[in-house]
Amino acid sequence: MNSESSNHALHSLHEQIRWLTEEQTNALETETFTGLTKDETKAYEARRLRIASLIRQLRLLEAAAA
């Protein structure tokens, strides 16, 4: 992977993680004040797993770029 596409991939992963983390924060606020529905809880768990996967990908890309 060339440097430009590597940088683009890193930026994209960072943005996805940032967006998903914001969604998680919103869900935690909802949980705190009103509670989450069963579907919202499932979505929260799916985002958590997606964030973990993206972080693993990010670490691999960063290691490859080093």
Secondary structure, 3 states (H helix, E strand, C coil): CCHHHHHHHHHHHHHHHHHHHHHHHHHHHHHHHCCCCHHHHHHHHHHHHHHHHHHHHHHHHHHHHC
